[in-house]
Amino acid sequence: MRPSESKILSLRELKSRVGEHQQRGEKVVFANGCFDILHVGHVRYLEAARTTGDVLIVAINSDSSVRELKGTGRPILDESARARLIAALRAVDYVVIFSESSVEPLLRELRPDVHAKGTDYTAETVPERAVAKELNIRIAIVGDPKNHSTRDMLYALRKGPHA
């Protein structure tokens, strides 16, 4: 098994690890996304998320949930490839793949200390804000201004360099 593969865990395994980290007084941070075609905006988001705590968990949408969110033709990379790419990043401690339409069940199950969202959100627009408040999970808006997107990259690739 490659080192990055050991970071990809089932929810059951991850829940156990989170408990161990929190018992040691470590702050657990949770981030999520599709991460279909990794780009610099993703890296900056995850690196910034990591600075808000001691351990970074990244939840990646399953292939079926990416199709629901993004439409036909997506994801470009399957969930296994996306999980391996994210797990290979130094800032990331654990990766879990989820198929629900929302990360609220994961927040309830894992109970991280921080829920990190990108700058395309505000504290008031985070979809999981009510659950975070209920569970006393701090919301952190992190990363660069959102001026990178997979959609834009795909458009540029389809258009070609000389179009």
Secondary structure, DSSP 8 states (H G I E B T S, - for coil): --GGGGGB--HHHHHHHHHHHHHTT--EEEEEE---S--HHHHHHHHHHHTTSSEEEEEEE-HHHHHHHH-TT--SS-HHHHHHHHHTSTT--EEEEE-SSSSHHHHHHH--SEEEEETT--TTT-TTHHHHHHTT-EEEEESS-S---HHHHHHHHHH-TT-
